[in-house]
Amino acid sequence: MAEQDLITISEAAEILGVSIDTLRRWDKKGKLSPVKTSDAGYRLYNRSQIELFLNDLFGLAKDWVLKSFEIPSKFYCSNSAVFQTKLIQMQDFLGGVKELSPIFPLLVAVAGEIGNNSFDHNLGNWPDTPGIFFAYDIHKRNIVLADRGLGVFTTLKRVKPELNTDEEALRVAFTEILSGRAPESRGNGLKFVRKIVAENPIGLLFQTGNAELVLTKDSDVLDLKPSIESFRGCLALITF
């Protein structure tokens, strides 16, 4: 390992957008450990190690919703205004990729609906950490969003008390047109998401509670099943 590839804990923290104390906690929990310790006892990281860590967008988002691990600041949208700004930045970036020209507006629309739903559903009711995780990787062709909100089941049960499971709630969210009155109308965008995915080369994995849904092009039947891990909130992976 070349010495010039090694960076200090403070340099690693700056690249990741987290505090030095967070890196120390991650080391103790085995989430991200230094590759070596200097003679003076300082933690040293490999630059490529940090880059690979940042590239695991779905893993970062999942650790946030499941284990409350802190996320890099570059992926965090504390409010809807921040999210809209980053959504426009993604739109401009994807718009410059020639091969994505037929679908990039649709990708932006799908991500926008899912992100906006998180803010709308949890407005004034965030259980702990407000805001969402939002990131994308053009090389892996994916977009990841997550929130630590109330989740689909809790949100829809307020207007459909007959719901009993996360799977039922997820099916309703993606198939039924609910009342146009607030707050029910806030969930109707997921039907729009399903339509876009069904008609285009786009995939969606959506998890909430203990249920997960997979949507792909030309998928007439919802692929709904229990998820391995249960968590409050929502986690979405958009592939293209």
Order of alpha helices (4+ residues) and beta strands (2+ residues): beta-alpha-alpha-beta-beta-alpha-alpha-beta-alpha-alpha-beta-beta-alpha-alpha-alpha-beta-beta
